[in-house]
Amino acid sequence: MQIVAITTDKNLINILRKSVNTNECELKFYQQLFDPLDVMSFVCSTTPPVLFVDDDCLKPNTAHILKSIKKVNKGIKLVFFTSDSSLELGREISPLGVHFYGIKPVGEEILTNILNSIRNQLLTNNNSYN
């Protein structure tokens, strides 16, 4: 399973590296230009089943980028993190089909549980086609 994370948050990066089982997953980080077209191009070219998104990197275009990503890849599992605890952001992001919405900082146990949940869902979905 390939996981892409769009973040520059060192804490989130370190926890993801600790939480991801490298025998089962390939972890890629997008830490370059956060221009919406560059982000879309990267996500579309890598087509990951799981995308971790740090709102702090994509503001103020986060919702627009996520809507576009979901249009192109309807089955992608979005895991969203932000340091903005406002209800307005939650109302804007939640309808976009986010698998998990978290307020930073997050702990290793939470990320491990999220990854296990997504892995189990993907395995269940793949087995249902057999």
C-alpha positions as protocol buffer text, in pm:
chain_id: "A"
residue {
  index: 1
  type: MET
  ca { x: 0 y: 0 z: 0 }
}
residue {
  index: 2
  type: GLN
  ca { x: 134 y: 341 z: -94 }
}
residue {
  index: 3
  type: ILE
  ca { x: 81 y: 636 z: 139 }
}
residue {
  index: 4
  type: VAL
  ca { x: 145 y: 996 z: 39 }
}
residue {
  index: 5
  type: ALA
  ca { x: 168 y: 1268 z: 301 }
}
residue {
  index: 6
  type: ILE
  ca { x: 145 y: 1636 z: 216 }
}
residue {
  index: 7
  type: THR
  ca { x: 313 y: 1801 z: 513 }
}
residue {
  index: 8
  type: THR
  ca { x: 614 y: 1985 z: 642 }
}
residue {
  index: 9
  type: ASP
  ca { x: 522 y: 1926 z: 1006 }
}
residue {
  index: 10
  type: LYS
  ca { x: 828 y: 1754 z: 1155 }
}
residue {
  index: 11
  type: ASN
  ca { x: 627 y: 1594 z: 1436 }
}
residue {
  index: 12
  type: LEU
  ca { x: 374 y: 1448 z: 1193 }
}
residue {
  index: 13
  type: ILE
  ca { x: 652 y: 1327 z: 963 }
}
residue {
  index: 14
  type: ASN
  ca { x: 837 y: 1155 z: 1248 }
}
residue {
  index: 15
  type: ILE
  ca { x: 523 y: 989 z: 1381 }
}
residue {
  index: 16
  type: LEU
  ca { x: 423 y: 870 z: 1034 }
}
residue {
  index: 17
  type: ARG
  ca { x: 769 y: 719 z: 983 }
}
residue {
  index: 18
  type: LYS
  ca { x: 738 y: 536 z: 1316 }
}
residue {
  index: 19
  type: SER
  ca { x: 379 y: 423 z: 1253 }
}
residue {
  index: 20
  type: VAL
  ca { x: 413 y: 295 z: 898 }
}
residue {
  index: 21
  type: ASN
  ca { x: 517 y: -66 z: 858 }
}
residue {
  index: 22
  type: THR
  ca { x: 771 y: -38 z: 578 }
}
residue {
  index: 23
  type: ASN
  ca { x: 725 y: -406 z: 491 }
}
residue {
  index: 24
  type: GLU
  ca { x: 361 y: -337 z: 398 }
}
residue {
  index: 25
  type: CYS
  ca { x: 367 y: 28 z: 295 }
}
residue {
  index: 26
  type: GLU
  ca { x: 561 y: 272 z: 84 }
}
residue {
  index: 27
  type: LEU
  ca { x: 561 y: 619 z: 239 }
}
residue {
  index: 28
  type: LYS
  ca { x: 617 y: 929 z: 23 }
}
residue {
  index: 29
  type: PHE
  ca { x: 622 y: 1288 z: 139 }
}
residue {
  index: 30
  type: TYR
  ca { x: 526 y: 1589 z: -69 }
}
residue {
  index: 31
  type: GLN
  ca { x: 712 y: 1887 z: 73 }
}
residue {
  index: 32
  type: GLN
  ca { x: 768 y: 2103 z: -233 }
}
residue {
  index: 33
  type: LEU
  ca { x: 565 y: 2386 z: -378 }
}
residue {
  index: 34
  type: PHE
  ca { x: 216 y: 2387 z: -236 }
}
residue {
  index: 35
  type: ASP
  ca { x: 62 y: 2541 z: -543 }
}
residue {
  index: 36
  type: PRO
  ca { x: -273 y: 2368 z: -606 }
}
residue {
  index: 37
  type: LEU
  ca { x: -176 y: 2252 z: -956 }
}
residue {
  index: 38
  type: ASP
  ca { x: 156 y: 2112 z: -837 }
}
residue {
  index: 39
  type: VAL
  ca { x: -16 y: 1923 z: -555 }
}
residue {
  index: 40
  type: MET
  ca { x: -282 y: 1787 z: -793 }
}
residue {
  index: 41
  type: SER
  ca { x: -18 y: 1684 z: -1045 }
}
residue {
  index: 42
  type: PHE
  ca { x: 180 y: 1496 z: -781 }
}
residue {
  index: 43
  type: VAL
  ca { x: -122 y: 1318 z: -634 }
}
residue {
  index: 44
  type: CYS
  ca { x: -256 y: 1225 z: -978 }
}
residue {
  index: 45
  type: SER
  ca { x: 79 y: 1094 z: -1095 }
}
residue {
  index: 46
  type: THR
  ca { x: 135 y: 879 z: -784 }
}
residue {
  index: 47
  type: THR
  ca { x: -232 y: 769 z: -744 }
}
residue {
  index: 48
  type: PRO
  ca { x: -198 y: 665 z: -380 }
}
residue {
  index: 49
  type: PRO
  ca { x: -483 y: 479 z: -210 }
}
residue {
  index: 50
  type: VAL
  ca { x: -411 y: 681 z: 108 }
}
residue {
  index: 51
  type: LEU
  ca { x: -338 y: 1053 z: 132 }
}
residue {
  index: 52
  type: PHE
  ca { x: -245 y: 1235 z: 452 }
}
residue {
  index: 53
  type: VAL
  ca { x: -312 y: 1607 z: 416 }
}
residue {
  index: 54
  type: ASP
  ca { x: -181 y: 1878 z: 645 }
}
residue {
  index: 55
  type: ASP
  ca { x: -415 y: 2174 z: 615 }
}
residue {
  index: 56
  type: ASP
  ca { x: -142 y: 2406 z: 739 }
}
residue {
  index: 57
  type: CYS
  ca { x: 47 y: 2348 z: 412 }
}
residue {
  index: 58
  type: LEU
  ca { x: -246 y: 2395 z: 175 }
}
residue {
  index: 59
  type: LYS
  ca { x: -433 y: 2691 z: 329 }
}
residue {
  index: 60
  type: PRO
  ca { x: -635 y: 2867 z: 193 }
}
residue {
  index: 61
  type: ASN
  ca { x: -684 y: 2617 z: -92 }
}
residue {
  index: 62
  type: THR
  ca { x: -732 y: 2301 z: 112 }
}
residue {
  index: 63
  type: ALA
  ca { x: -1100 y: 2237 z: 43 }
}
residue {
  index: 64
  type: HIS
  ca { x: -1064 y: 2316 z: -327 }
}
residue {
  index: 65
  type: ILE
  ca { x: -765 y: 2081 z: -363 }
}
residue {
  index: 66
  type: LEU
  ca { x: -938 y: 1799 z: -172 }
}
residue {
  index: 67
  type: LYS
  ca { x: -1254 y: 1833 z: -385 }
}
residue {
  index: 68
  type: SER
  ca { x: -1043 y: 1806 z: -699 }
}
residue {
  index: 69
  type: ILE
  ca { x: -850 y: 1506 z: -569 }
}
residue {
  index: 70
  type: LYS
  ca { x: -1174 y: 1326 z: -481 }
}
residue {
  index: 71
  type: LYS
  ca { x: -1314 y: 1395 z: -829 }
}
residue {
  index: 72
  type: VAL
  ca { x: -1011 y: 1233 z: -990 }
}
residue {
  index: 73
  type: ASN
  ca { x: -970 y: 949 z: -740 }
}
residue {
  index: 74
  type: LYS
  ca { x: -1304 y: 872 z: -573 }
}
residue {
  index: 75
  type: GLY
  ca { x: -1166 y: 578 z: -376 }
}
residue {
  index: 76
  type: ILE
  ca { x: -875 y: 760 z: -213 }
}
residue {
  index: 77
  type: LYS
  ca { x: -870 y: 754 z: 166 }
}
residue {
  index: 78
  type: LEU
  ca { x: -813 y: 1107 z: 295 }
}
residue {
  index: 79
  type: VAL
  ca { x: -664 y: 1161 z: 638 }
}
residue {
  index: 80
  type: PHE
  ca { x: -680 y: 1527 z: 732 }
}
residue {
  index: 81
  type: PHE
  ca { x: -481 y: 1713 z: 997 }
}
residue {
  index: 82
  type: THR
  ca { x: -495 y: 2077 z: 1096 }
}
residue {
  index: 83
  type: SER
  ca { x: -398 y: 2309 z: 1376 }
}
residue {
  index: 84
  type: ASP
  ca { x: -719 y: 2506 z: 1313 }
}
residue {
  index: 85
  type: SER
  ca { x: -987 y: 2393 z: 1557 }
}
residue {
  index: 86
  type: SER
  ca { x: -1264 y: 2612 z: 1412 }
}
residue {
  index: 87
  type: LEU
  ca { x: -1604 y: 2464 z: 1339 }
}
residue {
  index: 88
  type: GLU
  ca { x: -1611 y: 2644 z: 1005 }
}
residue {
  index: 89
  type: LEU
  ca { x: -1317 y: 2442 z: 875 }
}
residue {
  index: 90
  type: GLY
  ca { x: -1474 y: 2121 z: 999 }
}
residue {
  index: 91
  type: ARG
  ca { x: -1798 y: 2202 z: 820 }
}
residue {
  index: 92
  type: GLU
  ca { x: -1609 y: 2274 z: 499 }
}
residue {
  index: 93
  type: ILE
  ca { x: -1387 y: 1963 z: 503 }
}
residue {
  index: 94
  type: SER
  ca { x: -1611 y: 1692 z: 651 }
}
residue {
  index: 95
  type: PRO
  ca { x: -1845 y: 1656 z: 350 }
}
residue {
  index: 96
  type: LEU
  ca { x: -1547 y: 1579 z: 126 }
}
residue {
  index: 97
  type: GLY
  ca { x: -1528 y: 1215 z: 233 }
}
residue {
  index: 98
  type: VAL
  ca { x: -1246 y: 1245 z: 484 }
}
residue {
  index: 99
  type: HIS
  ca { x: -1164 y: 914 z: 654 }
}
residue {
  index: 100
  type: PHE
  ca { x: -1017 y: 1085 z: 962 }
}
residue {
  index: 101
  type: TYR
  ca { x: -1016 y: 1449 z: 1072 }
}
residue {
  index: 102
  type: GLY
  ca { x: -762 y: 1532 z: 1341 }
}
residue {
  index: 103
  type: ILE
  ca { x: -643 y: 1838 z: 1527 }
}
residue {
  index: 104
  type: LYS
  ca { x: -264 y: 1858 z: 1564 }
}
residue {
  index: 105
  type: PRO
  ca { x: -62 y: 1750 z: 1747 }
}
residue {
  index: 106
  type: VAL
  ca { x: -142 y: 1382 z: 1704 }
}
residue {
  index: 107
  type: GLY
  ca { x: 14 y: 1083 z: 1873 }
}
residue {
  index: 108
  type: GLU
  ca { x: 174 y: 772 z: 1735 }
}
residue {
  index: 109
  type: GLU
  ca { x: -102 y: 546 z: 1867 }
}
residue {
  index: 110
  type: ILE
  ca { x: -369 y: 743 z: 1681 }
}
residue {
  index: 111
  type: LEU
  ca { x: -178 y: 725 z: 1352 }
}
residue {
  index: 112
  type: THR
  ca { x: -114 y: 354 z: 1397 }
}
residue {
  index: 113
  type: ASN
  ca { x: -486 y: 295 z: 1455 }
}
residue {
  index: 114
  type: ILE
  ca { x: -578 y: 504 z: 1150 }
}
residue {
  index: 115
  type: LEU
  ca { x: -335 y: 312 z: 930 }
}
residue {
  index: 116
  type: ASN
  ca { x: -461 y: -24 z: 1059 }
}
residue {
  index: 117
  type: SER
  ca { x: -821 y: 79 z: 994 }
}
residue {
  index: 118
  type: ILE
  ca { x: -745 y: 192 z: 640 }
}
residue {
  index: 119
  type: ARG
  ca { x: -540 y: -120 z: 565 }
}
residue {
  index: 120
  type: ASN
  ca { x: -824 y: -342 z: 687 }
}
residue {
  index: 121
  type: GLN
  ca { x: -1079 y: -150 z: 476 }
}
residue {
  index: 122
  type: LEU
  ca { x: -862 y: -175 z: 166 }
}
residue {
  index: 123
  type: LEU
  ca { x: -806 y: -547 z: 221 }
}
residue {
  index: 124
  type: THR
  ca { x: -1178 y: -604 z: 273 }
}
residue {
  index: 125
  type: ASN
  ca { x: -1263 y: -407 z: -41 }
}
residue {
  index: 126
  type: ASN
  ca { x: -1004 y: -598 z: -249 }
}
residue {
  index: 127
  type: ASN
  ca { x: -1125 y: -935 z: -120 }
}
residue {
  index: 128
  type: SER
  ca { x: -1488 y: -851 z: -196 }
}
residue {
  index: 129
  type: TYR
  ca { x: -1406 y: -846 z: -569 }
}
residue {
  index: 130
  type: ASN
  ca { x: -1257 y: -1197 z: -569 }
}
